[in-house]
């Protein structure tokens, strides 16, 4: 017997359901909107740092050291006479690179280890869980400092240390 001609048409699934889910999650906690705005602003300032910074962030002017904020230096100068605003703008770039790179690296490493432990199970899963228990027993800041001290102070090593403690 064939299907009835008078069946109700099936509605297509909504295309932007994920966007509604994200917006409702943000609406559940109003301060998350503030965090999103601050993150977007810092990211925008970091991306536009070469055009927004009034001075070279590493240029030293020893005659202008430790000056308070005034018309030439909006946030003042540091001990070496460098512009604090320019250094903040360019420092935001480094902070974002370290944060994003360490998060992606932690995601990849954690996913691979989790998938392997889930697929193999048994003894390998027990060993992985015991190692995670040992890692979580240490405060992550101290563990990160130990890793950076062992590997040496560089941006790559900082990213590795943050990723491994995450």
Contact map, one row per residue, 1 for C-alpha under 8 A:
1110000000000000000000000000000000000000000000000000000000000000000000000000000000000000000000000000000000000000000000000000000000000000000000000000000000000000000000
1111000000000000000000000000000000000000000000000000000000000000000000000000000000000000000000000000000000000000000000000000000000000000000000000000000000000000000000
1111100000000000000000000000000000000000000000000000000000000000000000000000000000000000000000000000000000000000000000000000000000000000000000000000000000000000000000
0111111000000000000000000000000000000000000000000000000000000000000000000000000000000000000000000000000000000000000000000000000000000000000000000000000000000000000000
0011111000000000000000000000000000000000000000000000000000000000000000000000000000000000000000000000000000000000000000000000000000000000000000000000000000000000000000
0001111100000000000000000000000000000000000000000000000000000000000000000000000000000000000000000000000000000000000000000000000000000000000000000000000000000000000000
0001111110000000000000000000000000000000000000000000000000000000000000000000000000000000000000000000000000000000000000000000000000000000000000000000000000000000000000
0000011111000000000000000000000000000000000000000000000000000000000000000000000000000000000000000000000000000000000000000000000000000000000000000000000000000000000000
0000001111100000000000000000000000000000000000000000000000000000000000000000000000000000000000000000000000000000000000000000000000000000000000000000000000000000000000
0000000111110000000000000000000000000000000000000000000000000000000000000000000000000000000000000000000000000000000000000000000000000000000000000000000000000000000000
0000000011111000000000000000000000000000000000000000000000000000000000000000000000000000000000000000000000000000000000000000000000000000000000000000000000000000000000
0000000001111100000000000000000000000000000000000000000000000000000000000000000000000000000000000000000000000000000000000000000000000000000000000000000000000000000000
0000000000111110000000000000000000000000000000000000000000000000000000000000000000000000000000000000000000000000000000000000000000000000000000000000000000000000000000
0000000000011111100000000000000000000000000000000000000000000000000000000000000000000000000000000000000000000000000000000000000000000000000000000000000000000000000000
0000000000001111100000000000000000000000000000000000000000000000000000000000000000000000000000000000000000000000000000000000000000000000000000000000000000000000000000
0000000000000111111100000000000000000000000000000000000000000000000000000000000000000000000000000000000000000000000000000000000000000000000000000000000000000000000000
0000000000000111111110000000000000000000000000000000000000000000000000000000000000000000000000000000000000000000000000000000000000000000000000000000000000000000000000
0000000000000001111111000000000000000000000000000000000000000000000000000000000000000000000000000000000000000000000000000000000000000000000000000000000000000000000000
0000000000000001111111100000000000000000000000000000000000000000000000000000000000000000000000000000000000000000000000000000000000000000000000000000000000000000000000
0000000000000001111111110000000000000000000000000000000000000000000000000000000000000000000000000000000000000000000000000000000000000000000000000000000000000000000000
0000000000000000111111111000000000000000000000000000000000000000000000000000000000000000000000000000000000000000000000000000000000000000000000000000000000000000000000
0000000000000000011111111100000000000000000000000000000000000000000000000000000000000000000000000000000000000000000000000000000000000000000000000000000000000000000000
0000000000000000001111111110000000000000000000000000000000000000000000000000000000000000000000000000000000000000000000000000000000000000000000000000000000000000000000
0000000000000000000111111111000000000000000000000000000000000000000000000000000000000000000000000000000000000000000000000000000000000000000000000000000000000000000000
0000000000000000000011111111100000000000000000000000000000000000000000000000000000000000000000000000000000000000000000000000000000000000000000000000000000000000000000
0000000000000000000001111111110110000000000000000000000000000000000000000000000000000000000000000000000000000000000000000000000000000000000000000000000000000000000000
0000000000000000000000111111110110000000000000000000000000000000000000000000000000000000000000000000000000000000000000000000000000000000000000000000000000000000000000
0000000000000000000000011111110000000000000000000000000000000000000000000000000000000000000000000000000000000000000000000000000000000000000000000000000000000000000000
0000000000000000000000001111111110000000000000000000000000000000000000000000000000000000000000000000000000000000000000000000000000000000000000000000000000000000000000
0000000000000000000000000111111111000000000000000000000000000000000000000000000000000000000000000000000000000000000000000000000000000000000000000000000000000000000000
0000000000000000000000000000111111100000000000000000000000000000000000000000000000000000000000000000000000000000000000000000000000000000000000000000000000000000000000
0000000000000000000000000110111111110000000000000000000000000000000000000000000000000000000000000000000000000000000000000000000000000000000000000000000000000000000000
0000000000000000000000000110111111111000000000000000000000000000000000000000000000000000000000000000000000000000000000000000000000000000000000000000000000000000000000
0000000000000000000000000000011111111100000000000000000000000000000000000000000000000000000000000000000000000000000000000000000000000000000000000000000000000000000000
0000000000000000000000000000001111111110000000000000000000000000000000000000000000000000000000000000000000000000000000000000000000000000000000000000000000000000000000
0000000000000000000000000000000111111111000000000000000000000000000000000000000000000000000000000000000000000000000000000000000000000000000000000000000000000000000000
0000000000000000000000000000000011111111100000000000000000000000000000000000000000000000000000000000000000000000000000000000000000000000000000000000000000000000000000
0000000000000000000000000000000001111111110000000000000000000000000000000000000000000000000000000000000000000000000000000000000000000000000000000000000000000000000000
0000000000000000000000000000000000111111111000000000000000000000000000000000000000000000000000000000000000000000000000000000000000000000000000000000000000000000000000
0000000000000000000000000000000000011111111100000000000000000000000000000000000000000000000000000000000000000000000000000000000000000000000000000000000000000000000000
0000000000000000000000000000000000001111111110000000000000000000000000000000000000000000000000000000000000000000000000000000000000000000000000000000000000000000000000
0000000000000000000000000000000000000111111111000000000000000000000000000000000000000000000100000000000000000000000000000000000000000000000000000000000000000000000000
0000000000000000000000000000000000000011111111100000000000000000000000000000000000000000000110010000000000000000000000000000000000000000000000000000000000000000000000
0000000000000000000000000000000000000001111111110000000000000000000000000000000000000000000000000000000000000000000000000000000000000000000000000000000000000000000000
0000000000000000000000000000000000000000111111111001000000000000000000000000000000000000100100000000000000000000000000000000000000000000000000000000000000000000000000
0000000000000000000000000000000000000000011111111000000000000000000000000000000000000000111110000000000000000000000000000000000000000000000000000000000000000000000000
0000000000000000000000000000000000000000001111111100000000000000000000000000000000000000000010000000000000000000000000000000000000000000000000000000000000000000000000
0000000000000000000000000000000000000000000111111111000000000000000000000000000000000000000000000000000000000000000000000000000000000000000000000000000000000000000000
0000000000000000000000000000000000000000000011111111100000000000000000000000000000000100110010000000000000000000000000000000000000000000000000000000000000000000000000
0000000000000000000000000000000000000000000000111111100000000000000000000000000000000000010000000000000000000000000000000000000000000000000000000000000000000000000000
0000000000000000000000000000000000000000000000011111100000000000000000000000000000000000000000000000000000000000000000000000000000000000000000000000000000000000000000
0000000000000000000000000000000000000000000010011111110000000000000000000000000000000000000000000000000000000000000000000000000000000000000000000000000000000000000000
0000000000000000000000000000000000000000000000001111111110000000000000000000000000001100100000000000000000000000000000000000000000000000000000000000000000000000000000
0000000000000000000000000000000000000000000000000001111100000000000000001000000000001100000000000000000000000000000000000000000000000000000000000000000000000000000000
0000000000000000000000000000000000000000000000000000111110100000000000000000000000100100000000000000000000000000000000000000000000000000000000000000000000000000000000
0000000000000000000000000000000000000000000000000000111111100000000000000000000000100100000000000000000000000000000000000000000000000000000000000000000000000000000000
0000000000000000000000000000000000000000000000000000101111100000000000000000000001110110010000000000000000000000000000000000000000000000000000000000000000000000000000
0000000000000000000000000000000000000000000000000000000111110000000000000000000001000010000000000000000000000000000000000000000000000000000000000000000000000000000000
0000000000000000000000000000000000000000000000000000001111111000000000000000000011000000000000000000000000000000000000000000000000000000000000000000000000000000000000
0000000000000000000000000000000000000000000000000000000001111100000000000000000111000000000000000000000000000000000000000000000000000000000000000000000000000000000000
0000000000000000000000000000000000000000000000000000000000111111100000000000000111000000000000000000000000000000000000000000000000000000000000000000000000000000000000
0000000000000000000000000000000000000000000000000000000000011111100000000000001110000000000000000000000000000000000000000000000000000000000000000000000000000000000000
0000000000000000000000000000000000000000000000000000000000001111100000000000000010000000000000000000000000000000000000000000000000000000000000000000000000000000000000
0000000000000000000000000000000000000000000000000000000000001111111000000000100110000000000000000000000000000000000000000000000000000000000000000000000000000000000000
0000000000000000000000000000000000000000000000000000000000001111111000000000111111000000000000000000000000000000000000000000000000000000000000000000000000000000000000
0000000000000000000000000000000000000000000000000000000000000001111100000001111110000000000000000000000000000000000000000000000000000000000000000000000000000000000000
0000000000000000000000000000000000000000000000000000000000000001111110000001110010000000000000000000000000000000000000000000000000000000000000000000000000000000000000
0000000000000000000000000000000000000000000000000000000000000000011111000011100000000000000000000000000000000000000000000000000000000000000000000000000000000000000000
0000000000000000000000000000000000000000000000000000000000000000001111101111100000000000000000000000000000000000000000000000000000000000000000000000000000000000000000
0000000000000000000000000000000000000000000000000000000000000000000111111111000000000000000000000000000000000000000000000000000000000000000000000000000000000000000000
0000000000000000000000000000000000000000000000000000000000000000000011111100000000000000000000000000000000000000000000000000000000000000000000000000000000000000000000
0000000000000000000000000000000000000000000000000000000000000000000001111100000000000000000000000000000000000000000000000000000000000000000000000000000000000000000000
0000000000000000000000000000000000000000000000000000010000000000000011111111100000111000000000000000000000000000000000000000000000000000000000000000000000000000000000
0000000000000000000000000000000000000000000000000000000000000000000011111111000000001000000000000000000000000000000000000000000000000000000000000000000000000000000000
0000000000000000000000000000000000000000000000000000000000000000000111001111100000111000000000000000000000000000000000000000000000000000000000000000000000000000000000
0000000000000000000000000000000000000000000000000000000000000000011111001111110000111000000000000000000000000000000000000000000000000000000000000000000000000000000000
0000000000000000000000000000000000000000000000000000000000000001111110001011111111110000000000000000000000000000000000000000000000000000000000000000000000000000000000
0000000000000000000000000000000000000000000000000000000000000000111000000001111111110000000000000000000000000000000000000000000000000000000000000000000000000000000000
0000000000000000000000000000000000000000000000000000000000000100110000000000111111000000000000000000000000000000000000000000000000000000000000000000000000000000000000
0000000000000000000000000000000000000000000000000000000000011101110000000000111111000000000000000000000000000000000000000000000000000000000000000000000000000000000000
0000000000000000000000000000000000000000000000000000000000111111111000000000111111100000000000000000000000000000000000000000000000000000000000000000000000000000000000
0000000000000000000000000000000000000000000000000000000011111000100000000000111111110010000000000000000000000000000000000000000000000000000000000000000000000000000000
0000000000000000000000000000000000000000000000000000001110000000000000001011110011111110000000000000000000000000000000000000000000000000000000000000000000000000000000
0000000000000000000000000000000000000000000000000000000010000000000000001011110001111111000000000000000000000000000000000000000000000000000000000000000000000000000000
0000000000000000000000000000000000000000000000000000110000000000000000001111000000111111100000000000000000000000000000000000000000000000000000000000000000000000000000
0000000000000000000000000000000000000000000000001000111110000000000000000000000000111111110000000000000000000000000000000000000000000000000000000000000000000000000000
0000000000000000000000000000000000000000000000000000000011000000000000000000000001111111111000000000000000000000000000000000000000000000000000000000000000000000000000
0000000000000000000000000000000000000000000000000000000000000000000000000000000000011111111100000000000000000000000000000000000000000000000000000000000000000000000000
0000000000000000000000000000000000000000000011001000100000000000000000000000000000001111111110000000000000000000000000000000000000000000000000000000000000000000000000
0000000000000000000000000000000000000000000001001100000010000000000000000000000000000111111111000000000000000000000000000000000000000000000000000000000000000000000000
0000000000000000000000000000000000000000000001000000000000000000000000000000000000000011111111100000000000000000000000000000000000000000000000000000000000000000000000
0000000000000000000000000000000000000000011011000000000000000000000000000000000000000001111111110000000000000000000000000000000000000000000000000000000000000000000000
0000000000000000000000000000000000000000001001101000000000000000000000000000000000000000111111111000000000000000000000000000000000000000000000000000000000000000000000
0000000000000000000000000000000000000000000000000000000000000000000000000000000000000000011111111100000000000000000000000000000000000000000000000000000000000000000000
0000000000000000000000000000000000000000000000000000000000000000000000000000000000000000001111111110000000000000000000000000000000000000000000000000000000000000000000
0000000000000000000000000000000000000000001000000000000000000000000000000000000000000000000111111111000000000000000000000000000000000000000000000000000000000000000000
0000000000000000000000000000000000000000000000000000000000000000000000000000000000000000000011111111100000000000000000000000000000000000000000000000000000000000000000
0000000000000000000000000000000000000000000000000000000000000000000000000000000000000000000001111111110000000000000000000000000000000000000000000000000000100110000000
0000000000000000000000000000000000000000000000000000000000000000000000000000000000000000000000111111111000000000000000000000000000000000000000000000000000000010000000
0000000000000000000000000000000000000000000000000000000000000000000000000000000000000000000000011111111100000000000000000000000000000000000000000000000000000000000000
0000000000000000000000000000000000000000000000000000000000000000000000000000000000000000000000001111111110000000000000000000000000000000000000000000000000000010000000
0000000000000000000000000000000000000000000000000000000000000000000000000000000000000000000000000111111111000000000000000000000000000000000000000000000000000011011000
0000000000000000000000000000000000000000000000000000000000000000000000000000000000000000000000000011111111100000000000000000000000000000000000000000000000000000001001
0000000000000000000000000000000000000000000000000000000000000000000000000000000000000000000000000001111111110000000000000000000000000000000000000000000000000000000000
0000000000000000000000000000000000000000000000000000000000000000000000000000000000000000000000000000111111111000000000000000000000000000000000000000000000000001001000
0000000000000000000000000000000000000000000000000000000000000000000000000000000000000000000000000000011111111100000000000000000000000000000000000000000000000000001101
0000000000000000000000000000000000000000000000000000000000000000000000000000000000000000000000000000001111111110000000000000000000000000000000000000000000000000000000
0000000000000000000000000000000000000000000000000000000000000000000000000000000000000000000000000000000111111111000000000000000000000000000000000000000000000000000000
0000000000000000000000000000000000000000000000000000000000000000000000000000000000000000000000000000000011111111100000000000000000000000000000000000000000000000000000
0000000000000000000000000000000000000000000000000000000000000000000000000000000000000000000000000000000001111111110000000000000000000000000000000000000000000000000000
0000000000000000000000000000000000000000000000000000000000000000000000000000000000000000000000000000000000111111111000000000000000000000000000000000000000000000000000
0000000000000000000000000000000000000000000000000000000000000000000000000000000000000000000000000000000000011111111100000000000000000000000000000000000000000000000000
0000000000000000000000000000000000000000000000000000000000000000000000000000000000000000000000000000000000001111111110000000000100000000000000000000000000000000000000
0000000000000000000000000000000000000000000000000000000000000000000000000000000000000000000000000000000000000111111111000000000000000000000000000000000000000000000000
0000000000000000000000000000000000000000000000000000000000000000000000000000000000000000000000000000000000000011111111100000000000000000000000000000000000000000000000
0000000000000000000000000000000000000000000000000000000000000000000000000000000000000000000000000000000000000001111111111000000000000000000000000000000000000000000000
0000000000000000000000000000000000000000000000000000000000000000000000000000000000000000000000000000000000000000111111111001100100000000000000000000000000000000000000
0000000000000000000000000000000000000000000000000000000000000000000000000000000000000000000000000000000000000000011111111000100000000000000000000000000000000000000000
0000000000000000000000000000000000000000000000000000000000000000000000000000000000000000000000000000000000000000001111111000000000000000000000000000000000000000000000
0000000000000000000000000000000000000000000000000000000000000000000000000000000000000000000000000000000000000000000111111101100000000000000000000000000000000000000000
0000000000000000000000000000000000000000000000000000000000000000000000000000000000000000000000000000000000000000000111111111110000000000000000000000000000000000000000
0000000000000000000000000000000000000000000000000000000000000000000000000000000000000000000000000000000000000000000000011111110000000000000000000000000000000000000000
0000000000000000000000000000000000000000000000000000000000000000000000000000000000000000000000000000000000000000000000001111111000000000000000000000000000000000000000
0000000000000000000000000000000000000000000000000000000000000000000000000000000000000000000000000000000000000000000010011111111100000000000000000000000000000000000000
0000000000000000000000000000000000000000000000000000000000000000000000000000000000000000000000000000000000000000000011011111111110000000000000000000000000000000000000
0000000000000000000000000000000000000000000000000000000000000000000000000000000000000000000000000000000000000000000000001111111111000000000000000000000000000000000000
0000000000000000000000000000000000000000000000000000000000000000000000000000000000000000000000000000000000000000000000000011111111100000000000000000000000000000000000
0000000000000000000000000000000000000000000000000000000000000000000000000000000000000000000000000000000000000000100010000001111111110000000000000000000000000000000000
0000000000000000000000000000000000000000000000000000000000000000000000000000000000000000000000000000000000000000000000000000111111111000000000000000000000000000000000
0000000000000000000000000000000000000000000000000000000000000000000000000000000000000000000000000000000000000000000000000000011111111100000000000000000000000000000000
0000000000000000000000000000000000000000000000000000000000000000000000000000000000000000000000000000000000000000000000000000001111111110000000000000000000000000000000
0000000000000000000000000000000000000000000000000000000000000000000000000000000000000000000000000000000000000000000000000000000111111111000000000000000000000000000000
0000000000000000000000000000000000000000000000000000000000000000000000000000000000000000000000000000000000000000000000000000000011111111100000000000000000000000000000
0000000000000000000000000000000000000000000000000000000000000000000000000000000000000000000000000000000000000000000000000000000001111111110000000000000000000000000000
0000000000000000000000000000000000000000000000000000000000000000000000000000000000000000000000000000000000000000000000000000000000111111110000000000000000000000000010
0000000000000000000000000000000000000000000000000000000000000000000000000000000000000000000000000000000000000000000000000000000000011111111100000000000000000000000000
0000000000000000000000000000000000000000000000000000000000000000000000000000000000000000000000000000000000000000000000000000000000001111111000000000000000000000000000
0000000000000000000000000000000000000000000000000000000000000000000000000000000000000000000000000000000000000000000000000000000000000111111101100000000000000000000000
0000000000000000000000000000000000000000000000000000000000000000000000000000000000000000000000000000000000000000000000000000000000000001111111100000000000000000000000
0000000000000000000000000000000000000000000000000000000000000000000000000000000000000000000000000000000000000000000000000000000000000001011111110000000000000000000011
0000000000000000000000000000000000000000000000000000000000000000000000000000000000000000000000000000000000000000000000000000000000000000001111111000000000000000000000
0000000000000000000000000000000000000000000000000000000000000000000000000000000000000000000000000000000000000000000000000000000000000000011111111100000000000000000000
0000000000000000000000000000000000000000000000000000000000000000000000000000000000000000000000000000000000000000000000000000000000000000011111111110000000000000000010
0000000000000000000000000000000000000000000000000000000000000000000000000000000000000000000000000000000000000000000000000000000000000000000111111111000000000100110010
0000000000000000000000000000000000000000000000000000000000000000000000000000000000000000000000000000000000000000000000000000000000000000000011111111100000000000100000
0000000000000000000000000000000000000000000000000000000000000000000000000000000000000000000000000000000000000000000000000000000000000000000001111111110000000000000000
0000000000000000000000000000000000000000000000000000000000000000000000000000000000000000000000000000000000000000000000000000000000000000000000111111111000000000100000
0000000000000000000000000000000000000000000000000000000000000000000000000000000000000000000000000000000000000000000000000000000000000000000000011111111110001100100000
0000000000000000000000000000000000000000000000000000000000000000000000000000000000000000000000000000000000000000000000000000000000000000000000001111111110000000000000
0000000000000000000000000000000000000000000000000000000000000000000000000000000000000000000000000000000000000000000000000000000000000000000000000111111100000000000000
0000000000000000000000000000000000000000000000000000000000000000000000000000000000000000000000000000000000000000000000000000000000000000000000000011111110001000000000
0000000000000000000000000000000000000000000000000000000000000000000000000000000000000000000000000000000000000000000000000000000000000000000000000001111111001000000000
0000000000000000000000000000000000000000000000000000000000000000000000000000000000000000000000000000000000000000000000000000000000000000000000000001101111101100000000
0000000000000000000000000000000000000000000000000000000000000000000000000000000000000000000000000000000000000000000000000000000000000000000000000000000111111100000000
0000000000000000000000000000000000000000000000000000000000000000000000000000000000000000000000000100000000000000000000000000000000000000000000000000000011111110000000
0000000000000000000000000000000000000000000000000000000000000000000000000000000000000000000000000000000000000000000000000000000000000000000000000000000001111111000000
0000000000000000000000000000000000000000000000000000000000000000000000000000000000000000000000000000000000000000000000000000000000000000000000000001001111111111100000
0000000000000000000000000000000000000000000000000000000000000000000000000000000000000000000000000100000000000000000000000000000000000000000000010001000011111111110000
0000000000000000000000000000000000000000000000000000000000000000000000000000000000000000000000000110110000000000000000000000000000000000000000000000000000111111111000
0000000000000000000000000000000000000000000000000000000000000000000000000000000000000000000000000000010010000000000000000000000000000000000000000000000000011111111100
0000000000000000000000000000000000000000000000000000000000000000000000000000000000000000000000000000000000000000000000000000000000000000000000011011000000001111111110
0000000000000000000000000000000000000000000000000000000000000000000000000000000000000000000000000000010000000000000000000000000000000000000000010000000000000111111111
0000000000000000000000000000000000000000000000000000000000000000000000000000000000000000000000000000011011000000000000000000000000000000000000000000000000000011111111
0000000000000000000000000000000000000000000000000000000000000000000000000000000000000000000000000000000001000000000000000000000000000000000000000000000000000001111111
0000000000000000000000000000000000000000000000000000000000000000000000000000000000000000000000000000000000000000000000000000000000000010000100110000000000000000111111
0000000000000000000000000000000000000000000000000000000000000000000000000000000000000000000000000000001001000000000000000000000000000000000100000000000000000000011111
